[in-house]
Amino acid sequence: MSGRTLEDIRDLLVEVRDLLLPVADSHRADYNHRNAVRGVLSTDKRRAAWALADGTLTQTAIASRVGIDQGGASKFFKSLRELDAIVDDPNPRRTVEV
């Protein structure tokens, strides 16, 4: 390829990047929020509890089904509430998908 063709390609890529930056910026907070939630889902049991948090079961029932003790379940669901990842009801319900 000639030097001019490569320059044209570079200029087009810069233009595309500049057009995409505002889109990326508008979604950055959502992306960071989902990463924070993923960080809390650090074990198989926590991921299983997350999957069951659809609003149909109590926190106690979820903990029992996945084999998490009450103290661990309490801390886990508290972390999710602090991230606004679940509705703060007796039956936890996810507010985001990860």
Secondary structure, DSSP 8 states (H G I E B T S, - for coil): --HHHHHHHHHHHHHHHHHHHHHHHHHHHHHHHHHHHHHH--SHHHHHHHHH-BSSS-HHHHHHHHT--HHHHHHHHHHHHHTT-EESSSS-EESS--
